[in-house]
């Protein structure tokens, strides 16, 4: 499979190109099966993308939006990805979309994983469009460097769509999509911006240690095409 790079000098050009690709993918899915699923990431990078995407006129009522990962905190918490996505994406035209969150009240890790996987399987799967971000430490979704559960998360025979992660370098317990869940998406995108992250990306392409740089598990695989939008 291939990695297709789209490098831009201006943020506006990047956002316009990626927004149009996402809209085209969503419209194609609706045309073929009557509905579409879109999975997105949190963090500061996608905010301008969400603000552009939410203004596009399409059949949002036929779109279900979910998350690539979530901090295991109540949705009202200021650090919640659910809160962020509802505030920044599910507005204007996109207010008619359906939101499917990851969070549940379960504190037992195994039960929480099962509940999350079952919810995503019934409400969002198969994934039509999935947009990943990347941290300065090369984490993606909530797959963090050297985490004790990375081997499980990378195992393509691991049946669950979700895996509970407790980072040692970031606050809050997390729930993340597994690598298999990520690579199952029909259209897979990576979006990042800034010189620091460009450097991380270039380093990720030159090595194969997926424990040190989890983004490598997505970039350096032969299963799924991934399109990279960056500047």
DRENPA-3360 file (N, C-alpha, C; in nm, 2 decimals, always signed):
BEGIN
1 = XXXXXXXX = +0.08/-0.12/+0.00/+0.00/+0.00/+0.00/+0.09/+0.12/+0.00 ~ +0.03/+0.24/-0.03/+0.11/+0.36/-0.05/+0.08/+0.46/+0.06 ~ +0.18/+0.55/+0.07/+0.17/+0.67/+0.16/+0.17/+0.79/+0.06 ~ +0.06/+0.86/+0.06/+0.05/+0.97/-0.04/+0.06/+1.11/+0.04 ~ +0.16/+1.18/+0.01/+0.19/+1.31/+0.08/+0.13/+1.43/+0.00 ~ +0.07/+1.52/+0.08/+0.01/+1.65/+0.03/+0.07/+1.75/+0.12 ~ +0.18/+1.82/+0.07/+0.25/+1.92/+0.15/+0.20/+2.06/+0.10 ~ +0.18/+2.15/+0.20/+0.12/+2.28/+0.16/+0.21/+2.39/+0.23;
9 = XXXXXXXX = +0.21/+2.51/+0.17/+0.28/+2.62/+0.23/+0.19/+2.70/+0.31 ~ +0.06/+2.71/+0.27/-0.04/+2.79/+0.34/-0.15/+2.70/+0.41 ~ -0.18/+2.73/+0.53/-0.28/+2.66/+0.61/-0.41/+2.65/+0.53 ~ -0.46/+2.77/+0.48/-0.58/+2.78/+0.41/-0.59/+2.68/+0.29 ~ -0.48/+2.66/+0.22/-0.48/+2.57/+0.11/-0.49/+2.43/+0.16 ~ -0.42/+2.40/+0.27/-0.43/+2.26/+0.33/-0.58/+2.23/+0.37 ~ -0.63/+2.32/+0.45/-0.77/+2.30/+0.50/-0.87/+2.29/+0.39 ~ -0.86/+2.37/+0.29/-0.96/+2.36/+0.18/-0.94/+2.22/+0.11;
17 = XXXXXXXX = -0.82/+2.18/+0.08/-0.80/+2.05/+0.01/-0.85/+1.93/+0.09 ~ -0.81/+1.93/+0.22/-0.85/+1.82/+0.31/-1.00/+1.82/+0.33 ~ -1.06/+1.94/+0.35/-1.21/+1.94/+0.37/-1.28/+1.89/+0.25 ~ -1.24/+1.93/+0.13/-1.30/+1.88/+0.01/-1.29/+1.73/+0.00 ~ -1.18/+1.67/+0.03/-1.16/+1.53/+0.03/-1.25/+1.46/+0.12 ~ -1.26/+1.51/+0.24/-1.35/+1.45/+0.34/-1.50/+1.46/+0.30 ~ -1.54/+1.57/+0.25/-1.68/+1.59/+0.20/-1.70/+1.49/+0.08 ~ -1.61/+1.48/-0.01/-1.63/+1.38/-0.12/-1.64/+1.24/-0.07;
25 = XXXXXXXX = -1.56/+1.20/+0.03/-1.57/+1.07/+0.08/-1.70/+1.04/+0.15 ~ -1.75/+1.14/+0.23/-1.88/+1.13/+0.30/-1.99/+1.12/+0.20 ~ -1.99/+1.20/+0.10/-2.10/+1.20/+0.00/-2.10/+1.07/-0.08 ~ -1.98/+1.01/-0.11/-1.97/+0.88/-0.18/-2.03/+0.77/-0.09 ~ -2.00/+0.77/+0.04/-2.05/+0.67/+0.13/-2.20/+0.68/+0.14 ~ -2.26/+0.80/+0.15/-2.40/+0.82/+0.16/-2.47/+0.77/+0.03 ~ -2.41/+0.80/-0.08/-2.46/+0.76/-0.21/-2.47/+0.61/-0.22 ~ -2.37/+0.54/-0.17/-2.36/+0.40/-0.19/-2.44/+0.32/-0.08;
33 = XXXXXXXX = -2.44/+0.37/+0.04/-2.51/+0.29/+0.15/-2.61/+0.37/+0.23 ~ -2.63/+0.49/+0.20/-2.73/+0.57/+0.27/-2.68/+0.64/+0.40 ~ -2.56/+0.62/+0.44/-2.51/+0.69/+0.56/-2.36/+0.68/+0.56 ~ -2.29/+0.76/+0.65/-2.15/+0.76/+0.65/-2.10/+0.78/+0.79 ~ -1.98/+0.73/+0.82/-1.92/+0.75/+0.95/-1.78/+0.82/+0.93 ~ -1.76/+0.91/+1.03/-1.64/+1.00/+1.03/-1.58/+0.99/+1.17 ~ -1.45/+0.95/+1.18/-1.39/+0.95/+1.31/-1.28/+1.05/+1.31 ~ -1.27/+1.13/+1.42/-1.18/+1.24/+1.43/-1.10/+1.24/+1.55;
41 = XXXXXXXX = -1.00/+1.32/+1.56/-0.91/+1.33/+1.67/-0.92/+1.46/+1.74 ~ -0.88/+1.47/+1.87/-0.88/+1.59/+1.95/-0.75/+1.67/+1.93 ~ -0.72/+1.76/+2.02/-0.60/+1.84/+2.01/-0.63/+1.97/+1.94 ~ -0.52/+2.06/+1.94/-0.54/+2.19/+1.88/-0.54/+2.19/+1.73 ~ -0.47/+2.10/+1.67/-0.45/+2.10/+1.52/-0.58/+2.10/+1.44 ~ -0.68/+2.01/+1.48/-0.80/+2.00/+1.39/-0.90/+2.11/+1.41 ~ -0.88/+2.20/+1.50/-0.99/+2.30/+1.52/-1.02/+2.38/+1.40 ~ -0.92/+2.44/+1.33/-0.96/+2.51/+1.20/-1.02/+2.42/+1.10;
49 = XXXXXXXX = -0.98/+2.30/+1.09/-1.04/+2.20/+1.00/-1.19/+2.18/+1.03 ~ -1.22/+2.16/+1.16/-1.35/+2.14/+1.20/-1.44/+2.27/+1.17 ~ -1.38/+2.38/+1.19/-1.46/+2.51/+1.17/-1.49/+2.53/+1.02 ~ -1.40/+2.48/+0.93/-1.43/+2.48/+0.79/-1.53/+2.37/+0.75 ~ -1.50/+2.25/+0.80/-1.59/+2.14/+0.76/-1.73/+2.16/+0.80 ~ -1.75/+2.22/+0.91/-1.89/+2.23/+0.97/-1.98/+2.32/+0.89 ~ -1.92/+2.40/+0.80/-2.00/+2.49/+0.72/-2.04/+2.43/+0.58 ~ -1.99/+2.31/+0.55/-2.02/+2.25/+0.42/-2.16/+2.20/+0.42;
57 = XXXXXXXX = -2.23/+2.22/+0.31/-2.37/+2.17/+0.30/-2.37/+2.03/+0.24 ~ -2.41/+1.94/+0.32/-2.43/+1.80/+0.28/-2.53/+1.74/+0.38 ~ -2.57/+1.61/+0.35/-2.67/+1.54/+0.43/-2.61/+1.50/+0.57 ~ -2.58/+1.60/+0.65/-2.52/+1.57/+0.78/-2.61/+1.48/+0.87 ~ -2.74/+1.48/+0.85/-2.82/+1.39/+0.93/-2.80/+1.25/+0.90 ~ -2.73/+1.22/+0.79/-2.69/+1.08/+0.76/-2.54/+1.05/+0.80 ~ -2.48/+1.14/+0.87/-2.34/+1.12/+0.91/-2.33/+1.09/+1.06 ~ -2.26/+0.99/+1.10/-2.23/+0.96/+1.24/-2.08/+0.99/+1.27;
65 = XXXXXXXX = -2.06/+1.07/+1.37/-1.92/+1.12/+1.40/-1.88/+1.06/+1.53 ~ -1.76/+1.00/+1.53/-1.70/+0.94/+1.65/-1.55/+0.99/+1.67 ~ -1.49/+0.92/+1.77/-1.35/+0.96/+1.81/-1.25/+0.86/+1.78 ~ -1.13/+0.90/+1.76/-1.02/+0.81/+1.75/-0.97/+0.77/+1.89 ~ -0.99/+0.86/+1.98/-0.95/+0.83/+2.12/-1.02/+0.93/+2.21 ~ -1.02/+0.89/+2.34/-1.09/+0.98/+2.44/-1.02/+0.97/+2.58 ~ -1.01/+1.08/+2.64/-0.96/+1.08/+2.78/-1.08/+1.03/+2.87 ~ -1.05/+0.94/+2.97/-1.15/+0.88/+3.04/-1.20/+0.97/+3.16;
73 = XXXXXXXX = -1.27/+1.07/+3.11/-1.33/+1.18/+3.20/-1.46/+1.21/+3.15 ~ -1.55/+1.26/+3.23/-1.68/+1.30/+3.19/-1.68/+1.40/+3.08 ~ -1.78/+1.38/+2.99/-1.79/+1.47/+2.87/-1.79/+1.62/+2.90 ~ -1.84/+1.66/+3.02/-1.84/+1.80/+3.06/-1.70/+1.85/+3.09 ~ -1.61/+1.77/+3.12/-1.47/+1.81/+3.16/-1.41/+1.89/+3.04 ~ -1.33/+1.99/+3.08/-1.27/+2.08/+2.97/-1.17/+2.00/+2.88 ~ -1.12/+1.89/+2.93/-1.02/+1.82/+2.85/-1.08/+1.71/+2.77 ~ -1.21/+1.69/+2.77/-1.28/+1.59/+2.70/-1.28/+1.61/+2.55;
81 = XXXXXXXX = -1.24/+1.51/+2.47/-1.25/+1.52/+2.33/-1.39/+1.53/+2.28 ~ -1.48/+1.46/+2.35/-1.62/+1.47/+2.31/-1.67/+1.61/+2.32 ~ -1.64/+1.68/+2.43/-1.68/+1.82/+2.44/-1.62/+1.91/+2.33 ~ -1.49/+1.88/+2.30/-1.42/+1.96/+2.20/-1.48/+1.94/+2.06 ~ -1.51/+1.82/+2.03/-1.57/+1.79/+1.89/-1.71/+1.85/+1.88 ~ -1.79/+1.83/+1.99/-1.92/+1.89/+1.99/-1.92/+2.04/+1.97 ~ -1.83/+2.11/+2.04/-1.82/+2.25/+2.04/-1.76/+2.31/+1.91 ~ -1.67/+2.23/+1.85/-1.60/+2.28/+1.73/-1.65/+2.23/+1.60;
89 = XXXXXXXX = -1.70/+2.11/+1.60/-1.74/+2.04/+1.47/-1.89/+2.03/+1.46 ~ -1.96/+1.99/+1.56/-2.11/+1.97/+1.55/-2.18/+2.10/+1.57 ~ -2.15/+2.20/+1.49/-2.21/+2.33/+1.49/-2.26/+2.36/+1.34 ~ -2.33/+2.47/+1.33/-2.37/+2.52/+1.20/-2.44/+2.40/+1.12 ~ -2.39/+2.38/+0.99/-2.45/+2.27/+0.91/-2.43/+2.13/+0.98 ~ -2.32/+2.11/+1.04/-2.28/+1.98/+1.10/-2.36/+1.96/+1.23 ~ -2.44/+2.05/+1.27/-2.51/+2.03/+1.40/-2.62/+1.92/+1.38 ~ -2.65/+1.88/+1.26/-2.74/+1.78/+1.23/-2.68/+1.64/+1.23;
97 = XXXXXXXX = -2.55/+1.63/+1.25/-2.48/+1.50/+1.25/-2.51/+1.43/+1.38 ~ -2.49/+1.30/+1.38/-2.51/+1.22/+1.50/-2.37/+1.20/+1.57 ~ -2.36/+1.22/+1.70/-2.23/+1.20/+1.76/-2.24/+1.07/+1.85 ~ -2.14/+0.98/+1.83/-2.12/+0.86/+1.91/-2.00/+0.87/+1.99 ~ -2.01/+0.89/+2.12/-1.89/+0.90/+2.21/-1.83/+0.77/+2.25 ~ -1.71/+0.78/+2.30/-1.64/+0.66/+2.35/-1.67/+0.64/+2.50 ~ -1.68/+0.75/+2.57/-1.68/+0.74/+2.72/-1.81/+0.67/+2.77 ~ -1.78/+0.59/+2.87/-1.89/+0.53/+2.95/-1.85/+0.53/+3.10;
105 = XXXXXXXX = -1.94/+0.51/+3.19/-1.91/+0.52/+3.33/-1.83/+0.41/+3.39 ~ -1.80/+0.30/+3.31/-1.74/+0.18/+3.36/-1.59/+0.21/+3.40 ~ -1.55/+0.17/+3.52/-1.42/+0.19/+3.57/-1.33/+0.07/+3.55 ~ -1.39/-0.05/+3.54/-1.31/-0.17/+3.51/-1.26/-0.16/+3.36 ~ -1.13/-0.17/+3.34/-1.07/-0.15/+3.21/-1.13/-0.25/+3.11 ~ -1.13/-0.38/+3.14/-1.17/-0.48/+3.04/-1.32/-0.46/+3.00 ~ -1.40/-0.43/+3.10/-1.55/-0.40/+3.07/-1.56/-0.28/+2.99 ~ -1.49/-0.17/+3.02/-1.50/-0.05/+2.95/-1.46/-0.07/+2.80;
113 = XXXXXXXX = -1.35/-0.14/+2.78/-1.31/-0.17/+2.64/-1.42/-0.24/+2.57 ~ -1.48/-0.34/+2.63/-1.58/-0.42/+2.56/-1.70/-0.33/+2.53 ~ -1.74/-0.25/+2.62/-1.86/-0.16/+2.60/-1.83/-0.06/+2.49 ~ -1.71/-0.01/+2.49/-1.67/+0.09/+2.39/-1.66/+0.02/+2.25 ~ -1.60/-0.09/+2.24/-1.59/-0.17/+2.11/-1.73/-0.20/+2.06 ~ -1.82/-0.25/+2.15/-1.95/-0.29/+2.11/-2.03/-0.17/+2.05 ~ -2.02/-0.05/+2.12/-2.08/+0.07/+2.08/-2.03/+0.11/+1.94 ~ -1.90/+0.12/+1.92/-1.85/+0.16/+1.79/-1.88/+0.06/+1.68;
121 = XXXXXXXX = -1.88/-0.07/+1.71/-1.91/-0.17/+1.62/-2.06/-0.15/+1.57 ~ -2.15/-0.12/+1.66/-2.29/-0.11/+1.62/-2.33/+0.02/+1.56 ~ -2.26/+0.13/+1.59/-2.30/+0.26/+1.55/-2.21/+0.33/+1.45 ~ -2.09/+0.28/+1.44/-1.99/+0.35/+1.35/-1.92/+0.26/+1.24 ~ -1.91/+0.14/+1.28/-1.83/+0.05/+1.19/-1.92/-0.01/+1.08 ~ -1.86/-0.02/+0.96/-1.72/+0.01/+0.92/-1.70/+0.16/+0.91 ~ -1.57/+0.20/+0.93/-1.54/+0.34/+0.93/-1.52/+0.39/+0.79 ~ -1.58/+0.49/+0.75/-1.57/+0.55/+0.61/-1.45/+0.64/+0.61;
129 = XXXXXXXX = -1.44/+0.73/+0.70/-1.33/+0.83/+0.70/-1.27/+0.84/+0.84 ~ -1.14/+0.84/+0.85/-1.07/+0.85/+0.98/-0.96/+0.94/+0.97 ~ -0.95/+1.04/+1.06/-0.85/+1.15/+1.05/-0.77/+1.14/+1.18 ~ -0.64/+1.10/+1.17/-0.55/+1.10/+1.28/-0.47/+1.23/+1.29 ~ -0.43/+1.25/+1.41/-0.33/+1.36/+1.44/-0.20/+1.29/+1.49 ~ -0.11/+1.38/+1.52/+0.02/+1.33/+1.57/+0.08/+1.42/+1.67 ~ +0.12/+1.37/+1.79/+0.18/+1.45/+1.89/+0.33/+1.48/+1.86 ~ +0.39/+1.57/+1.93/+0.53/+1.59/+1.92/+0.62/+1.48/+1.97;
137 = XXXXXXXX = +0.56/+1.39/+2.05/+0.63/+1.27/+2.09/+0.60/+1.15/+2.00 ~ +0.53/+1.17/+1.89/+0.50/+1.07/+1.79/+0.39/+0.98/+1.83 ~ +0.31/+1.02/+1.93/+0.19/+0.94/+1.96/+0.08/+0.97/+1.85 ~ -0.01/+0.88/+1.83/-0.13/+0.90/+1.75/-0.24/+0.83/+1.82 ~ -0.37/+0.89/+1.80/-0.48/+0.85/+1.88/-0.43/+0.86/+2.03 ~ -0.45/+0.75/+2.11/-0.38/+0.75/+2.24/-0.28/+0.64/+2.25 ~ -0.21/+0.61/+2.14/-0.11/+0.51/+2.14/+0.02/+0.59/+2.17 ~ +0.07/+0.58/+2.30/+0.18/+0.66/+2.34/+0.31/+0.58/+2.34;
145 = XXXXXXXX = +0.43/+0.64/+2.32/+0.56/+0.57/+2.32/+0.58/+0.49/+2.44 ~ +0.63/+0.37/+2.42/+0.67/+0.27/+2.53/+0.56/+0.23/+2.62 ~ +0.43/+0.25/+2.58/+0.32/+0.21/+2.67/+0.32/+0.06/+2.68 ~ +0.29/+0.01/+2.80/+0.29/-0.13/+2.82/+0.18/-0.21/+2.74 ~ +0.09/-0.14/+2.69/-0.02/-0.21/+2.61/+0.00/-0.19/+2.46 ~ +0.11/-0.13/+2.41/+0.13/-0.11/+2.27/+0.13/-0.24/+2.19 ~ +0.19/-0.35/+2.24/+0.19/-0.47/+2.17/+0.05/-0.52/+2.14 ~ -0.04/-0.51/+2.24/-0.18/-0.55/+2.22/-0.25/-0.46/+2.12;
153 = XXXXXXXX = -0.22/-0.33/+2.13/-0.28/-0.23/+2.04/-0.24/-0.26/+1.90 ~ -0.11/-0.30/+1.88/-0.06/-0.33/+1.74/-0.10/-0.46/+1.69 ~ -0.15/-0.55/+1.77/-0.18/-0.69/+1.73/-0.30/-0.69/+1.64 ~ -0.29/-0.72/+1.52/-0.40/-0.72/+1.42/-0.50/-0.83/+1.45 ~ -0.46/-0.93/+1.53/-0.55/-1.04/+1.57/-0.63/-1.00/+1.69 ~ -0.60/-0.89/+1.75/-0.68/-0.84/+1.87/-0.81/-0.80/+1.82 ~ -0.92/-0.86/+1.87/-1.05/-0.84/+1.81/-1.12/-0.71/+1.85 ~ -1.08/-0.65/+1.96/-1.15/-0.53/+2.00/-1.11/-0.41/+1.92;
161 = XXXXXXXX = -1.21/-0.32/+1.90/-1.18/-0.20/+1.83/-1.11/-0.10/+1.92 ~ -1.13/-0.11/+2.05/-1.08/-0.01/+2.15/-0.99/-0.08/+2.25 ~ -0.90/+0.00/+2.30/-0.81/-0.05/+2.40/-0.78/+0.06/+2.51 ~ -0.79/+0.03/+2.63/-0.76/+0.12/+2.74/-0.61/+0.15/+2.76 ~ -0.57/+0.27/+2.76/-0.43/+0.31/+2.77/-0.41/+0.41/+2.89 ~ -0.31/+0.38/+2.97/-0.28/+0.48/+3.08/-0.14/+0.53/+3.05 ~ -0.14/+0.66/+2.99/-0.01/+0.72/+2.96/+0.08/+0.75/+3.08 ~ +0.21/+0.74/+3.06/+0.30/+0.79/+3.17/+0.35/+0.93/+3.14;
169 = XXXXXXXX = +0.32/+0.98/+3.03/+0.37/+1.11/+2.99/+0.26/+1.22/+2.96 ~ +0.14/+1.18/+2.99/+0.02/+1.27/+2.96/-0.09/+1.24/+3.07 ~ -0.17/+1.34/+3.09/-0.27/+1.33/+3.20/-0.39/+1.24/+3.15 ~ -0.46/+1.18/+3.24/-0.58/+1.11/+3.22/-0.56/+0.97/+3.16 ~ -0.63/+0.88/+3.21/-0.64/+0.75/+3.15/-0.72/+0.77/+3.01 ~ -0.69/+0.68/+2.92/-0.75/+0.70/+2.78/-0.82/+0.58/+2.73 ~ -0.89/+0.60/+2.63/-0.94/+0.49/+2.54/-0.90/+0.52/+2.40 ~ -0.85/+0.42/+2.33/-0.79/+0.45/+2.20/-0.84/+0.34/+2.10;
177 = XXXXXXXX = -0.86/+0.38/+1.98/-0.87/+0.28/+1.87/-0.74/+0.19/+1.87 ~ -0.76/+0.07/+1.84/-0.64/-0.02/+1.81/-0.59/+0.01/+1.67 ~ -0.47/-0.04/+1.64/-0.41/-0.03/+1.51/-0.50/-0.09/+1.41 ~ -0.56/-0.21/+1.44/-0.65/-0.28/+1.35/-0.77/-0.20/+1.31 ~ -0.82/-0.13/+1.41/-0.94/-0.05/+1.39/-0.91/+0.07/+1.30 ~ -0.79/+0.13/+1.33/-0.75/+0.24/+1.25/-0.73/+0.20/+1.10 ~ -0.67/+0.09/+1.08/-0.63/+0.05/+0.94/-0.76/-0.01/+0.87 ~ -0.87/-0.03/+0.94/-0.99/-0.08/+0.88/-1.06/+0.03/+0.81;
185 = XXXXXXXX = -1.03/+0.16/+0.83/-1.10/+0.27/+0.77/-1.09/+0.27/+0.62 ~ -1.19/+0.30/+0.55/-1.19/+0.30/+0.40/-1.10/+0.41/+0.36 ~ -1.11/+0.53/+0.42/-1.02/+0.65/+0.38/-0.95/+0.69/+0.51 ~ -0.82/+0.69/+0.51/-0.74/+0.72/+0.63/-0.65/+0.84/+0.60 ~ -0.65/+0.93/+0.69/-0.58/+1.06/+0.67/-0.49/+1.09/+0.80 ~ -0.38/+1.14/+0.78/-0.30/+1.20/+0.89/-0.28/+1.35/+0.86 ~ -0.31/+1.43/+0.96/-0.31/+1.58/+0.95/-0.22/+1.63/+1.06 ~ -0.12/+1.71/+1.03/-0.04/+1.78/+1.13/+0.02/+1.90/+1.07;
193 = XXXXXXXX = +0.06/+1.99/+1.15/+0.11/+2.12/+1.10/+0.23/+2.17/+1.19 ~ +0.32/+2.24/+1.14/+0.43/+2.30/+1.21/+0.56/+2.23/+1.19 ~ +0.67/+2.31/+1.21/+0.80/+2.26/+1.18/+0.84/+2.14/+1.27 ~ +0.80/+2.15/+1.40/+0.84/+2.05/+1.50/+0.78/+1.91/+1.45 ~ +0.65/+1.92/+1.41/+0.59/+1.79/+1.38/+0.63/+1.74/+1.24 ~ +0.67/+1.83/+1.15/+0.73/+1.79/+1.03/+0.86/+1.71/+1.06 ~ +0.94/+1.76/+1.15/+1.06/+1.69/+1.19/+1.03/+1.55/+1.25 ~ +0.93/+1.54/+1.33/+0.89/+1.41/+1.39/+0.85/+1.32/+1.28;
201 = XXXXXXXX = +0.77/+1.37/+1.19/+0.72/+1.29/+1.07/+0.84/+1.23/+0.99 ~ +0.93/+1.32/+0.96/+1.05/+1.28/+0.88/+1.13/+1.17/+0.96 ~ +1.15/+1.19/+1.09/+1.22/+1.09/+1.17/+1.15/+0.96/+1.17 ~ +1.01/+0.96/+1.18/+0.93/+0.84/+1.18/+0.95/+0.76/+1.05 ~ +0.97/+0.83/+0.94/+0.99/+0.76/+0.81/+1.12/+0.69/+0.80 ~ +1.22/+0.73/+0.88/+1.35/+0.68/+0.86/+1.39/+0.56/+0.96 ~ +1.30/+0.52/+1.04/+1.32/+0.41/+1.13/+1.21/+0.31/+1.15 ~ +1.22/+0.21/+1.23/+1.12/+0.11/+1.24/+1.08/+0.08/+1.38;
209 = XXXXXXXX = +1.13/+0.15/+1.48/+1.10/+0.13/+1.62/+0.96/+0.19/+1.65 ~ +0.86/+0.10/+1.65/+0.73/+0.14/+1.68/+0.69/+0.17/+1.82 ~ +0.78/+0.12/+1.91/+0.76/+0.14/+2.05/+0.80/+0.29/+2.08 ~ +0.91/+0.34/+2.02/+0.95/+0.47/+2.04/+0.86/+0.57/+1.97 ~ +0.81/+0.54/+1.85/+0.73/+0.63/+1.77/+0.61/+0.56/+1.72 ~ +0.50/+0.55/+1.80/+0.38/+0.48/+1.75/+0.32/+0.52/+1.62 ~ +0.35/+0.64/+1.57/+0.30/+0.68/+1.44/+0.35/+0.59/+1.33 ~ +0.47/+0.53/+1.36/+0.53/+0.44/+1.26/+0.44/+0.32/+1.23;
217 = XXXXXXXX = +0.37/+0.28/+1.33/+0.28/+0.16/+1.31/+0.17/+0.19/+1.20 ~ +0.14/+0.32/+1.18/+0.04/+0.36/+1.08/+0.11/+0.39/+0.95 ~ +0.22/+0.46/+0.96/+0.29/+0.51/+0.84/+0.36/+0.40/+0.77 ~ +0.43/+0.31/+0.84/+0.51/+0.21/+0.78/+0.45/+0.07/+0.78 ~ +0.34/+0.06/+0.71/+0.26/-0.07/+0.70/+0.22/-0.09/+0.56 ~ +0.18/-0.21/+0.53/+0.15/-0.25/+0.39/+0.01/-0.29/+0.37 ~ -0.08/-0.25/+0.46/-0.22/-0.29/+0.46/-0.31/-0.19/+0.40 ~ -0.29/-0.06/+0.43/-0.38/+0.04/+0.40/-0.31/+0.17/+0.34;
225 = XXXXXXX = -0.37/+0.23/+0.24/-0.32/+0.35/+0.19/-0.35/+0.46/+0.30 ~ -0.25/+0.55/+0.31/-0.27/+0.66/+0.40/-0.23/+0.79/+0.33 ~ -0.32/+0.89/+0.34/-0.29/+1.02/+0.28/-0.24/+1.12/+0.39 ~ -0.13/+1.18/+0.37/-0.08/+1.27/+0.47/-0.09/+1.42/+0.43 ~ -0.16/+1.50/+0.51/-0.18/+1.64/+0.48/-0.10/+1.72/+0.58 ~ +0.00/+1.80/+0.54/+0.08/+1.87/+0.64/+0.14/+2.00/+0.58 ~ +0.19/+2.08/+0.67/+0.26/+2.20/+0.62/+0.36/+2.24/+0.73;
% end
